[in-house]
């Protein structure tokens, strides 16, 4: 499907398989004409990852840009917010923890954001303010296409299965941000389908997060985790991937119902990597059955 472009934005596909679209010629910090806003939303819906180049957004401008696409979700952890703009989160190399002699960044390993929420965020966006000289790419995989390519027998097996999503799975491959005892007691958990249906496009997609999934409902523990790992390995194949190499001024918005993403720690932590971050409120996810 090719999204109509009556606003005549400059666009370029980022992969040959439909994942990701680059847009130029628009200032997201300005008041956008309705036609331009509709076109941007349609491009995001179709391609799942929207990359708008050459933006210079201050915090109010970033908030204004987010409002084009949906309602802003308040930050879960206030310690990562801008002091004067509590709705605006940050990703900063200055916050990197170092454990066991290894460098870790928030968001390593493919995942979808806040899947433990009963109503997970529908979208997440980043705006690049300062970048290191190399590294720090963000990778995305298309879990819609990954579902489409599953054998019919596997599709039938997982059609009605669900998984409990918690703040941090007992088998999580990475450590989540530390919580206070009160925050941990209040941390959300929810049951989510293994296959969700996108509320706009109607496309089915795998819904996976190895950092938060606590097995599969109705299956023995080892069998449930084996199924999760099999689906995860399938969905993270290079053929489903778009790897975003950041440029200063990039605005990147992705659909958490259509892709998984992961960060990379392959940059010099002595160099500043600083991005604004926001999420958009979502609805409860619907499965196939």
BELTA-V139559 format. One record per residue. N is the residue number from 0. RES is the residue in one letter. SS is DSSP state (~ for helix, > for strand, _ for the rest). BURIAL is + if it has 9 or more other ideal C-beta (glycine too) atoms within 8 Angstrom, else -. D_CENTER is the distance of its C-alpha to the mean C-alpha in Angstrom with 2 decimals. Layout:
n:N res:RES ss:SS burial:BURIAL d_center:D_CENTER
n:N res:RES ss:SS burial:BURIAL d_center:D_CENTER
This chain:
n:0 res:X ss:_ burial:- d_center:22.57
n:1 res:X ss:_ burial:- d_center:23.00
n:2 res:X ss:_ burial:+ d_center:21.86
n:3 res:X ss:_ burial:- d_center:24.98
n:4 res:X ss:_ burial:+ d_center:25.02
n:5 res:X ss:_ burial:- d_center:27.92
n:6 res:X ss:_ burial:+ d_center:26.63
n:7 res:X ss:_ burial:- d_center:27.22
n:8 res:X ss:_ burial:+ d_center:24.16
n:9 res:X ss:> burial:- d_center:24.10
n:10 res:X ss:> burial:+ d_center:21.45
n:11 res:X ss:> burial:- d_center:20.90
n:12 res:X ss:> burial:+ d_center:18.96
n:13 res:X ss:_ burial:+ d_center:16.94
n:14 res:X ss:_ burial:+ d_center:17.66
n:15 res:X ss:_ burial:- d_center:20.55
n:16 res:X ss:_ burial:- d_center:18.60
n:17 res:X ss:_ burial:+ d_center:16.93
n:18 res:X ss:_ burial:+ d_center:13.34
n:19 res:X ss:_ burial:+ d_center:12.79
n:20 res:X ss:> burial:+ d_center:15.36
n:21 res:X ss:> burial:+ d_center:16.92
n:22 res:X ss:> burial:+ d_center:18.78
n:23 res:X ss:> burial:+ d_center:21.70
n:24 res:X ss:_ burial:- d_center:24.45
n:25 res:X ss:_ burial:+ d_center:22.82
n:26 res:X ss:_ burial:- d_center:22.73
n:27 res:X ss:_ burial:+ d_center:19.85
n:28 res:X ss:_ burial:+ d_center:21.82
n:29 res:X ss:_ burial:- d_center:24.73
n:30 res:X ss:_ burial:- d_center:25.60
n:31 res:X ss:_ burial:+ d_center:24.43
n:32 res:X ss:_ burial:- d_center:26.78
n:33 res:X ss:~ burial:- d_center:25.69
n:34 res:X ss:~ burial:- d_center:25.84
n:35 res:X ss:~ burial:+ d_center:23.44
n:36 res:X ss:~ burial:+ d_center:20.89
n:37 res:X ss:~ burial:+ d_center:21.28
n:38 res:X ss:~ burial:+ d_center:20.89
n:39 res:X ss:~ burial:+ d_center:17.64
n:40 res:X ss:~ burial:+ d_center:16.18
n:41 res:X ss:~ burial:+ d_center:17.72
n:42 res:X ss:~ burial:+ d_center:16.40
n:43 res:X ss:~ burial:+ d_center:12.77
n:44 res:X ss:~ burial:+ d_center:13.62
n:45 res:X ss:~ burial:+ d_center:15.35
n:46 res:X ss:~ burial:+ d_center:13.35
n:47 res:X ss:_ burial:+ d_center:9.69
n:48 res:X ss:> burial:+ d_center:9.07
n:49 res:X ss:> burial:+ d_center:11.57
n:50 res:X ss:> burial:+ d_center:13.24
n:51 res:X ss:> burial:+ d_center:16.09
n:52 res:X ss:_ burial:+ d_center:18.54
n:53 res:X ss:_ burial:- d_center:21.19
n:54 res:X ss:_ burial:+ d_center:20.09
n:55 res:X ss:_ burial:- d_center:21.94
n:56 res:X ss:_ burial:+ d_center:20.38
n:57 res:X ss:_ burial:- d_center:21.95
n:58 res:X ss:~ burial:+ d_center:20.37
n:59 res:X ss:~ burial:- d_center:22.08
n:60 res:X ss:~ burial:+ d_center:21.01
n:61 res:X ss:~ burial:+ d_center:17.32
n:62 res:X ss:~ burial:+ d_center:17.78
n:63 res:X ss:~ burial:+ d_center:19.72
n:64 res:X ss:~ burial:+ d_center:17.14
n:65 res:X ss:~ burial:+ d_center:14.50
n:66 res:X ss:~ burial:+ d_center:17.30
n:67 res:X ss:_ burial:+ d_center:17.58
n:68 res:X ss:_ burial:+ d_center:14.50
n:69 res:X ss:_ burial:+ d_center:14.86
n:70 res:X ss:_ burial:- d_center:15.92
n:71 res:X ss:> burial:+ d_center:14.58
n:72 res:X ss:> burial:+ d_center:13.65
n:73 res:X ss:_ burial:- d_center:15.90
n:74 res:X ss:_ burial:+ d_center:14.81
n:75 res:X ss:_ burial:- d_center:15.10
n:76 res:X ss:_ burial:+ d_center:16.84
n:77 res:X ss:~ burial:- d_center:19.20
n:78 res:X ss:~ burial:- d_center:20.18
n:79 res:X ss:~ burial:+ d_center:17.25
n:80 res:X ss:> burial:+ d_center:18.14
n:81 res:X ss:> burial:+ d_center:20.47
n:82 res:X ss:_ burial:- d_center:23.97
n:83 res:X ss:_ burial:- d_center:24.97
n:84 res:X ss:> burial:+ d_center:21.69
n:85 res:X ss:> burial:- d_center:20.31
n:86 res:X ss:> burial:+ d_center:17.49
n:87 res:X ss:> burial:+ d_center:16.12
n:88 res:X ss:> burial:+ d_center:14.37
n:89 res:X ss:> burial:+ d_center:14.77
n:90 res:X ss:> burial:+ d_center:13.72
n:91 res:X ss:> burial:+ d_center:17.18
n:92 res:X ss:~ burial:+ d_center:19.06
n:93 res:X ss:~ burial:- d_center:21.75
n:94 res:X ss:~ burial:+ d_center:19.87
n:95 res:X ss:_ burial:+ d_center:19.59
n:96 res:X ss:_ burial:- d_center:21.42
n:97 res:X ss:> burial:- d_center:23.70
n:98 res:X ss:> burial:- d_center:24.69
n:99 res:X ss:_ burial:- d_center:27.24
n:100 res:X ss:_ burial:- d_center:27.67
n:101 res:X ss:> burial:- d_center:24.12
n:102 res:X ss:> burial:- d_center:21.45
n:103 res:X ss:_ burial:+ d_center:18.11
n:104 res:X ss:_ burial:+ d_center:15.04
n:105 res:X ss:_ burial:- d_center:12.35
n:106 res:X ss:_ burial:+ d_center:9.42
n:107 res:X ss:_ burial:+ d_center:11.80
n:108 res:X ss:_ burial:+ d_center:11.67
n:109 res:X ss:_ burial:+ d_center:9.13
n:110 res:X ss:> burial:+ d_center:7.22
n:111 res:X ss:_ burial:+ d_center:5.06
n:112 res:X ss:_ burial:+ d_center:5.42
n:113 res:X ss:_ burial:+ d_center:9.14
n:114 res:X ss:_ burial:+ d_center:10.22
n:115 res:X ss:_ burial:+ d_center:13.65
n:116 res:X ss:_ burial:+ d_center:13.94
n:117 res:X ss:_ burial:- d_center:16.31
n:118 res:X ss:_ burial:- d_center:14.37
n:119 res:X ss:_ burial:+ d_center:10.64
n:120 res:X ss:_ burial:+ d_center:8.77
n:121 res:X ss:_ burial:+ d_center:8.47
n:122 res:X ss:> burial:+ d_center:6.44
n:123 res:X ss:> burial:+ d_center:5.36
n:124 res:X ss:> burial:+ d_center:7.91
n:125 res:X ss:> burial:+ d_center:9.91
n:126 res:X ss:> burial:+ d_center:13.60
n:127 res:X ss:> burial:+ d_center:15.61
n:128 res:X ss:> burial:- d_center:18.87
n:129 res:X ss:> burial:- d_center:20.36
n:130 res:X ss:_ burial:+ d_center:19.62
n:131 res:X ss:_ burial:+ d_center:21.55
n:132 res:X ss:_ burial:- d_center:23.93
n:133 res:X ss:_ burial:- d_center:21.97
n:134 res:X ss:_ burial:+ d_center:18.95
n:135 res:X ss:_ burial:+ d_center:15.60
n:136 res:X ss:_ burial:+ d_center:13.70
n:137 res:X ss:> burial:+ d_center:9.98
n:138 res:X ss:> burial:+ d_center:9.79
n:139 res:X ss:> burial:+ d_center:8.04
n:140 res:X ss:> burial:+ d_center:9.91
n:141 res:X ss:> burial:+ d_center:10.96
n:142 res:X ss:~ burial:+ d_center:11.50
n:143 res:X ss:~ burial:+ d_center:13.78
n:144 res:X ss:~ burial:+ d_center:16.07
n:145 res:X ss:~ burial:+ d_center:16.01
n:146 res:X ss:~ burial:+ d_center:17.31
n:147 res:X ss:~ burial:- d_center:19.82
n:148 res:X ss:_ burial:- d_center:21.28
n:149 res:X ss:_ burial:+ d_center:22.02
n:150 res:X ss:_ burial:- d_center:25.75
n:151 res:X ss:~ burial:- d_center:27.07
n:152 res:X ss:~ burial:- d_center:28.37
n:153 res:X ss:~ burial:- d_center:24.97
n:154 res:X ss:~ burial:+ d_center:23.55
n:155 res:X ss:~ burial:- d_center:26.54
n:156 res:X ss:~ burial:- d_center:26.14
n:157 res:X ss:~ burial:+ d_center:22.60
n:158 res:X ss:_ burial:+ d_center:22.97
n:159 res:X ss:_ burial:- d_center:23.83
n:160 res:X ss:_ burial:+ d_center:22.43
n:161 res:X ss:> burial:+ d_center:20.28
n:162 res:X ss:> burial:+ d_center:18.92
n:163 res:X ss:> burial:+ d_center:19.06
n:164 res:X ss:> burial:+ d_center:15.92
n:165 res:X ss:_ burial:+ d_center:17.13
n:166 res:X ss:_ burial:+ d_center:16.13
n:167 res:X ss:_ burial:- d_center:17.00
n:168 res:X ss:_ burial:+ d_center:18.30
n:169 res:X ss:_ burial:- d_center:21.79
n:170 res:X ss:_ burial:- d_center:20.65
n:171 res:X ss:_ burial:+ d_center:17.44
n:172 res:X ss:_ burial:- d_center:17.34
n:173 res:X ss:_ burial:- d_center:16.32
n:174 res:X ss:_ burial:- d_center:17.49
n:175 res:X ss:_ burial:+ d_center:15.48
n:176 res:X ss:_ burial:- d_center:16.57
n:177 res:X ss:_ burial:- d_center:20.16
n:178 res:X ss:_ burial:+ d_center:21.14
n:179 res:X ss:_ burial:- d_center:24.58
n:180 res:X ss:~ burial:- d_center:26.64
n:181 res:X ss:~ burial:- d_center:26.24
n:182 res:X ss:~ burial:+ d_center:22.45
n:183 res:X ss:~ burial:+ d_center:22.41
n:184 res:X ss:~ burial:- d_center:24.91
n:185 res:X ss:~ burial:- d_center:22.88
n:186 res:X ss:_ burial:+ d_center:19.48
n:187 res:X ss:_ burial:+ d_center:18.12
n:188 res:X ss:_ burial:- d_center:18.29
n:189 res:X ss:> burial:+ d_center:18.05
n:190 res:X ss:> burial:- d_center:18.87
n:191 res:X ss:> burial:+ d_center:16.39
n:192 res:X ss:> burial:+ d_center:17.42
n:193 res:X ss:_ burial:+ d_center:16.75
n:194 res:X ss:> burial:+ d_center:16.64
n:195 res:X ss:> burial:+ d_center:15.28
n:196 res:X ss:> burial:+ d_center:16.56
n:197 res:X ss:_ burial:+ d_center:14.62
n:198 res:X ss:_ burial:- d_center:16.63
n:199 res:X ss:_ burial:- d_center:17.13
n:200 res:X ss:_ burial:- d_center:17.60
n:201 res:X ss:_ burial:- d_center:18.87
n:202 res:X ss:_ burial:- d_center:17.30
n:203 res:X ss:> burial:+ d_center:16.83
n:204 res:X ss:> burial:+ d_center:13.89
n:205 res:X ss:> burial:+ d_center:13.56
n:206 res:X ss:_ burial:+ d_center:11.65
n:207 res:X ss:_ burial:+ d_center:11.56
n:208 res:X ss:_ burial:+ d_center:10.86
n:209 res:X ss:_ burial:+ d_center:13.93
n:210 res:X ss:_ burial:+ d_center:13.58
n:211 res:X ss:_ burial:+ d_center:14.21
n:212 res:X ss:> burial:+ d_center:16.07
n:213 res:X ss:_ burial:+ d_center:19.78
n:214 res:X ss:_ burial:+ d_center:21.41
n:215 res:X ss:_ burial:+ d_center:22.06
n:216 res:X ss:_ burial:+ d_center:24.33
n:217 res:X ss:_ burial:- d_center:27.83
n:218 res:X ss:_ burial:+ d_center:27.63
n:219 res:X ss:_ burial:- d_center:29.24
n:220 res:X ss:~ burial:- d_center:26.94
n:221 res:X ss:~ burial:- d_center:27.31
n:222 res:X ss:~ burial:+ d_center:27.03
n:223 res:X ss:~ burial:+ d_center:23.83
n:224 res:X ss:~ burial:+ d_center:22.11
n:225 res:X ss:~ burial:- d_center:23.66
n:226 res:X ss:~ burial:+ d_center:22.15
n:227 res:X ss:~ burial:+ d_center:18.61
n:228 res:X ss:~ burial:+ d_center:19.19
n:229 res:X ss:~ burial:- d_center:20.70
n:230 res:X ss:~ burial:+ d_center:17.85
n:231 res:X ss:~ burial:+ d_center:15.36
n:232 res:X ss:~ burial:- d_center:17.77
n:233 res:X ss:~ burial:+ d_center:18.17
n:234 res:X ss:~ burial:+ d_center:14.54
n:235 res:X ss:_ burial:+ d_center:14.01
n:236 res:X ss:_ burial:+ d_center:17.10
n:237 res:X ss:~ burial:- d_center:17.31
n:238 res:X ss:~ burial:- d_center:18.30
n:239 res:X ss:~ burial:+ d_center:14.83
n:240 res:X ss:> burial:+ d_center:13.26
n:241 res:X ss:> burial:+ d_center:12.67
n:242 res:X ss:> burial:- d_center:13.10
n:243 res:X ss:> burial:+ d_center:12.75
n:244 res:X ss:_ burial:- d_center:15.80
n:245 res:X ss:_ burial:+ d_center:15.59
n:246 res:X ss:_ burial:- d_center:18.50
n:247 res:X ss:_ burial:- d_center:19.62
n:248 res:X ss:_ burial:+ d_center:18.88
n:249 res:X ss:_ burial:+ d_center:15.72
n:250 res:X ss:> burial:+ d_center:13.47
n:251 res:X ss:> burial:+ d_center:10.09
n:252 res:X ss:> burial:+ d_center:8.11
n:253 res:X ss:> burial:+ d_center:5.56
n:254 res:X ss:> burial:+ d_center:6.15
n:255 res:X ss:_ burial:+ d_center:4.63
n:256 res:X ss:_ burial:+ d_center:8.31
n:257 res:X ss:_ burial:+ d_center:8.73
n:258 res:X ss:> burial:+ d_center:6.57
n:259 res:X ss:> burial:+ d_center:5.72
n:260 res:X ss:> burial:+ d_center:5.34
n:261 res:X ss:> burial:+ d_center:8.09
n:262 res:X ss:> burial:+ d_center:10.27
n:263 res:X ss:_ burial:+ d_center:13.98
n:264 res:X ss:_ burial:+ d_center:17.01
n:265 res:X ss:_ burial:- d_center:19.46
n:266 res:X ss:_ burial:+ d_center:20.70
n:267 res:X ss:_ burial:- d_center:23.72
n:268 res:X ss:_ burial:- d_center:22.90
n:269 res:X ss:_ burial:- d_center:26.01
n:270 res:X ss:_ burial:+ d_center:24.35
n:271 res:X ss:_ burial:- d_center:22.22
n:272 res:X ss:_ burial:+ d_center:18.52
n:273 res:X ss:> burial:+ d_center:17.46
n:274 res:X ss:> burial:+ d_center:14.59
n:275 res:X ss:> burial:+ d_center:14.10
n:276 res:X ss:> burial:+ d_center:10.96
n:277 res:X ss:> burial:+ d_center:10.60
n:278 res:X ss:> burial:+ d_center:8.88
n:279 res:X ss:> burial:+ d_center:10.62
n:280 res:X ss:_ burial:+ d_center:12.68
n:281 res:X ss:_ burial:+ d_center:12.46
n:282 res:X ss:_ burial:- d_center:15.28
n:283 res:X ss:_ burial:- d_center:16.33
n:284 res:X ss:_ burial:+ d_center:15.20
n:285 res:X ss:_ burial:- d_center:18.10
n:286 res:X ss:> burial:+ d_center:19.08
n:287 res:X ss:_ burial:- d_center:21.62
n:288 res:X ss:_ burial:- d_center:24.45
